[in-house]
Amino acid sequence: MERQPDEKIINGGEDMDKNCGEFFLNWTDAFQAGVEAAGGKGWNLGRLERYGFNVPAGGCLASKAYRSFIEGNNLIEDIGKISRSVTTGNIGDKKIEQKLFLLREKIKAGRIPSNVRDDLEEKLRAAGILGKPVAVRSSATAEDSGKASFAGVHESFLNVRGFGNILSAVKGCYVSLWTPRAVAYRRKMDVKDDEVIPAVVIMEMVEAEAAGVGFTCDPGTGQEFILVISANYGLGESVVGGAVEPDEYRMNLAFEITQKRIGRKEGKTIAKKDGGTEFVQSAGSAAGQVLSDENISRLGMLIQRVFDSLGGSERHQDVEWVFNGKDFEIVQARPVTALPRYTFDEIKNQPDIWSNAQARDTAPMVMSTLNWSWYKLSEKFRENTTDVLDCEIPPGLRYIRLYQGRLYLNMSMQQWIFYDNLGITPRQLNEAMGGHQPEIEINEKKPYRGIKGIKRLGRLVKLIPRGLKTIKGAQKSFDRVNSYTGGGC
């Protein structure tokens, strides 16, 4: 679904970034300024705060602060040489790595301009977090986008205490833009160096009883219409970094827990009193379930709301969350950029055919979020088809979607299901549904041959009484209308 209002704000934000004298943006300003000023992470957090989600206090040091830093420390020429000389083929060369190392050292030794420092200090004080522990996280302009996530590529600093350490952490985020790993990722994703300008998110640290990540799909298998949550005690870094085997909870779109796997949770990440974090081995308490069933369902609803708000109910989301013992707070959300295709093995080498056949009559209007949620929650197609055809359809298959706000059906899937279970060919199904859809290829020539064919015939025979019942019901309704109208219909 298109997000026209947000796109307008991005375009307007470019002018704001050029003309505005402020460097640090609160969440409202970050939303209005757009991704070019606030970076992917900062803009998404601004959107979340605007849409009513609990987001920690803070904001974003705009990307133009980086430009001011580079210009003020005479690093433009150095960066230009690296951008022109580093390729996918030579990224591992010692000479290239040495050039990148020297650039990182110059950034570390650089001085943040006084106007940037002053504005940052003033805004952090106004936000009430200057003297509190904060998280300082990279938010590059191409980061956390639909094209590339940069997950784990750029640096984050947790439990940063004191303004001087915040400035050092900001430079640390700038430095992480020029590691061999970061440059190699940009070359791999065909993203130019000047398209990745770092803004920096600075937000208050949440006292985390538990934390983790949640997905509005299964990123490992490609299953959709399910929610997957990973959780551990303490800060979420142990989950994001893969340091432990966390709990994993799975839910359907009715927020019913369908599966729980209680992880070993070998340890947890906690905040140190003097700043920074540390990983501590767990005692016996790690054997328990991190979140109660009630809180798992609460979190599932929250993650689904992020999907509806940021993803337009179409683009799946990867959400980092923190639980403070009472409420959940969102500390990051980004699109899932790579999702394996999940379908029946027999048609996995054929394209998905999306059609609004029949749907244009039953649901012709643009879907509201509530209406679309009802369609997904009811799982009408899978449940009804499983019941009528007396067959098992795997959960997580995406059989409906929105395109420009309207309902479309996965015809490839329907054609295969009706053929595999009833022997009805794609052409026959198309004729019943309107006759204008492409058809999947079926290599089998005689659908009612052998044991499988006999089973298909058996299912067809079972459907006859239901079909007759439907016809009789329709006739009764027609007769009733006729009696009221005197046959005028």
N, C-alpha and C positions, 0 to 999 in steps of 0.2 A: 504494500500500500504506500502511495506517495506521501511524503511529509512536506508539502509545500510551505506551510508556515515556518518550519524550521529552516528550510532552504533560504527563504527571504531574509531571515535573521542572520544567517551566515554571511550573505552578500553585504548586508548592512554593516555587519561586524567588521569587515575589512576596512571600511572607512573609519569606523570608531577606533580600530587599532592604530591607524596612521595619525589620527588627529588628537586622540585623547592623551592628556599629560599624565595619566595614572598608569602605574605599572602593575599594581596588585589589584586583582578583580575579586570581589566577593562572588558568591554563587549566582546571584541575580545578574551581576555584570558579566560573568563568564558565559551565561546562557545567551545574553544579548549580544555579546561580542563575537560569539561563534568559534568554530574550531580553529580558524586561522590565528586567533589571538590566544585562546585558552587551551589549545591542543585537544586531542581526542578524549583523554581522561577527564580533563577539567571541564570541557563542554558537556560531556555526559553527566558528570556530577551536578553541573548547573541545571541541566534538564531534569534530573531526578529531584532536586530540591524544588524546582518550579512545579513539578507534578505532585508534590506533597509527600515524598518519601523522607524518611529520617536519614539525614546526611550529617556527618560530624561538622562542627563549626570550622570555618576556614575559607579558603578560596584558592586563587591561582595567580602565580607570578607570570604575567603575560609573555608571549614569545618575543615581543619587541625588547624585553629586558635582555634577552640573549643577544639580540642584534646589537644593542647598545654595549653589551659586555665585549663582544667580538671586535667592534669598531674601536672601543676605548682602549683595548689592549693590543691593537695592531695585529690581529690574527686573520684578517680577511685574505691576505695573500697566501698564508700557509694553508688555509682551508681550500682555497681555490686550486693550489697545486695538487693537493691530495685528491680532490674531486676529479681532476683531469687525468691523474696518473693511475689511480687504483681501479683495477678491473676484477672481474670474477676469476680470471686466470692467474693474476699475480698476487691475490690477497694474502697468500701464505708465504710470500717471499720475505726474507729477513730484512731487506732494505725497506720494504713497505711497512712492515711491522715496526721498524725503528722510526720511520717518519710519523706513524700514528702515535707511538710512545712519546716522541718529542712534543707533538701537538698536545697530547694529554697533560704533559708536564707544564707546558706553557699556560694551559687553562687553569690548572691547579694553582699556579703562581700568580695568576691574574687577579686584578682588583675589580670588584663589582662597583660600578659608578655610584657616586654619592647620591645622585637623585633617585636611583633605584633603591639603594639602601634606606634612604630616608622615607620614601613612600612605603616600602615594605614594612619597616618598623612601625610607622604610624598606623597602618592598616591592621597589622597583627594586634597591636595594642587596642585598637577600636573594636576588634572582633573578640577581645577578651582572652586571647590564647598566647600572647607574647611570652608570658612566664610559665606556660604549661608545656608538657611534653607533646610534641607534634610528630606527624608523619610527613616526610618530604619525598614526593614521588614524581618521577619524570612524566611529562604529558606532552609528547611531541605532536606536531600538527598532523602527521599521518598515522599516529598511534591509535589503537583501539578503533579502527575504522573497519568498514566492510571489506576493504582490500587487503589490509595487513593488520595484525594485532600487535606485533612487536612484544608478545608476551615473554617476560623474563629477559628481554634483550637490554633494556635500559634500567638504570639503577633506581632503587628505592631505599630510603633511610627511615627507620622506625625509632620512636622514642628519642627524638632529638631534643636536647634541652639547652636553652640559652641562645641569644640572637647570633652570637658569633658562630656557634655550631650550625645554626640554620643556614647562614651564608656559606659555610663550608659544604653543607649538604647540597645546596643549590648548585655550586660549582661541580660537586660530584655527579649530579644529574647531567650537567653539560659535558663533563668528561666522558660519561658512558655513551655518548653519541659517537665517539671516535675510537671505540674498541674494535679490534678485528672482527669480532662477532657481529657487532652492530652494522659495520660497513658491509660485511659479507651478506647480511640479511637484506640490506637495501639493494645490493646488486642482484641478489636472487629474485627479489620481488619486483625488480625493475622500477624502483623508487629512487628518484634523484636526491642527491644530498641536500639541495636547497628546498626540497619539498618536506623535509623533516626538520623543522625548527622547534627546539624544545621550549615549551612552557613548563612550569613546575607547580604541582599541586602541593599546598601546605594545609594540613588539617589536624585538628585536635585528635590525639590518640584516645581511643575508646578503651575503657577498662574491660578487657575481654575475658568473660567466663568461658566462652567458646567462640570459634570462628571457623570459616571454611569457604567453600565455593558451591554454587548451585548452577545447574544448567537447565534450560527449558527443552532439552532434548538429550539424547545419549550421544555425546560426541565420538564415542568409540565405535558404536555399531551403526549410527545414522538413524536410529529409531526416533520418531517424533511422536508428539502427543503423549509424552511421558516427561516427568521431572526427575532429575538426578541431583542429590545433595551429598556432599562430602563434608564431614565435620570432625573437629578435634578440640580438645580443651586448649585454653590459652589463645595466643595470636594465630592468625591464619597462615603465617609463613611456613609452618611445618606441613601444612596441607598443600599449599601452592608449590612449595619447593620439593615435594615428594619425600620429605624426611621420615615420614611415618606412614603406616597403613591406617587410614582414618576410618571412621564409620561411614557407611554408604547407605543412603535411604532412597528408595524409588517410589514414586507416586503416579497415579493416573490423574487425569485432568479434573476428576471430582475430588482431588486431594486426599484420596484414600491411599494409605501406605500399602503397596503391593509386595515390597521386598525390603528386608533390612539385613545388612551385613555388619556386624559389630567388629571393628578392626582391632588390631593389637595395640595401636596407639603407643608405640615404644617410648614416646616422650612428648614434650610440648615446648613451644617457644614462649618465653615470658619477657616482660620488660625489666631491665636492670635499673636499680635505683639511681645510678650515676649516668644513665643514658645508654642507648643501644639495647640489644636483645641478647638472650642466651637460650640455648636449647638444654633442657634438663630432662634427665631420664625419669620415666613415670614410675610411681609406686603402684600399689594394688588398685587404686581408684580408676586406673585406665581401663580396667576390664568392663566398666559400666557403659551404658548407652549415653552418649554425649547430650543429645537433645531428647526431651520427652516426646511421646507421640503427638501430644497436643501442639507442642512448639514446632515439630516437624511439619505439621499441616499448616500452621501459621506461616512458617517460612516458605512453604510451597506456594501459598496464595500470594505472598509478597513477591516472589520471583516471577510468578505468572503475570503480576501487575507490571513488572519491569518489561517483560516481553511485550505486553500490550502497549505500554507507553513509549518505550525507546525503540522497540522492534516493530511497531505497527502491526502486531499480531502475525508477522510474517518472518522477520529476521530473528533467529534464535539468539539468546543472550547468555553470556558467561558472567555470573554475578558473584562478587566477593562480599561477604557479609560478616558482621560481628554481633555476638549476643552478649549484652552487658548484665545478664541475669534477669532482666525484666522485658526489654525490648530489643528488636533487631535494628541494626543500622547498616546501610549500604555504603561501602567504601570504594567500590568500583563496579562498573558494568560496561561490557563491550560486546559487539557482535561475535558470534561464532563464525569464523572465516572459512573453516574447512569441515564439511560434514559428509561422511561416506554415504553413498546412495544405498538406501535400504528398500528392497522390494523382493518379490518372489524370485527364486533362483532361475526359474524357467524363462523369465523375461528381463533378466538383469542386463542383457546386452542390447536391449531395445529401449528407445527413448520413452519417457513419460509423455503421455498425451493428455493435456488439460483442456477440458471442454465445459462450457456452461449449458450443455444439453439438459433439458428438463429443469435445471436450476434456474434458468432465466424465467421460467413460468412460476415455480414454487417460491423463489426468493429473488425477484427481479431487481430490488433496490440495493443501493449501497448499504453494507452491513454496519450497524452500530457495534461498538465494542461489546455491549451486553448481548446483543443478538448473536454475534459471532462466537462469543464464549459459550452460549447455549448450544450452538451447533457442535462445537468441539466437545463440550462436557457430555452431551447426550451420546456421542459416538454412534449416531443413528445408523450409519452405513454398516459398520462392522458388526454391531449387535443384531440388527435386523437381518443382514445377510447370513450371519452365522446361524440364526434361528431358522430362517426360511430354507436355506440350502442344506441344513443339517451338516455343516462342515466347520472346521476350525480355521479362523483367520488370525494370524499372529498379531498381537498388539503392537502399537508403535508405527504401523504403516500409515503414511500420509495420504489419505484418500480424498481430502478436500483442502482447498486453499483459497486465499483471496487474491484477486488481480484487479488493481484499481478499485478496491473496495467491494468487489462483487464475487459471488461464490462460484467456484469452478470445481469440477469433479475429475479425479484421475481415471480417465477412460481406459488406459492401458491396464490398470489394476482390475477394473470392473470387467473388461473383456476377458482377461485371463481367468478370473474367478468363475464367471458364468460358463466359460468353456470347460475349465478343469472339473467343475462339479456337475454340470448339466449337459455338456456337449453342445451348448449353444454357441455358434460361431460368432466372431466379432462382427461380421456383416449382419447377421440376424439381430444381434443386440443393438447395433447402430440403427437399424430400421425401426426397432421398437422405441428408440430414444430420439429419433429425429433424422437419422440417416446421413449426417453431414460430417462425421468424425473420421479421421484416419483409423486404420486398423493395424493391430499387431499381427505379426506373422505366426502362424500355427503350422508346424511341420507335420503333425499327425493328420492323416488323410481320412481315417474312419473312427470317429469319436466314440462309437458304441460297440467297438470290437474288444473282446477279451474281458478280463475281470474288471478292469477299470471302467469299461463301457457298460457292463452290467450294473455297476454301482451308479453310474450316471443315469441310466434308465430308471433305476429304483428311486432315485431322488426326484426325477421328473414325475413318476407315478404318485409319490407322496404329495407333490405340489398340486395335483389335479383337484382334490377336494377343497383345498384352500382357494384355488382359482374359481371354482364353482360357487363357493360361499361368497367370494367377493362380487361375482357377477350377480348373484341373487340379491345381495345387499344393495347393489347399485340399482337393480330393477325395482326393488321396493321403494327406494328413494325417488326414482323417476315417477312411479305410479302415484306416490304421495303428492308430488309436485303437480302432476296432472289433475288429481282430484281437487286441488286447491284452485287451479287455474281454469278448470273446465276443459282441459285438453289443449289449452292455448299454447303450451310449450311444444 
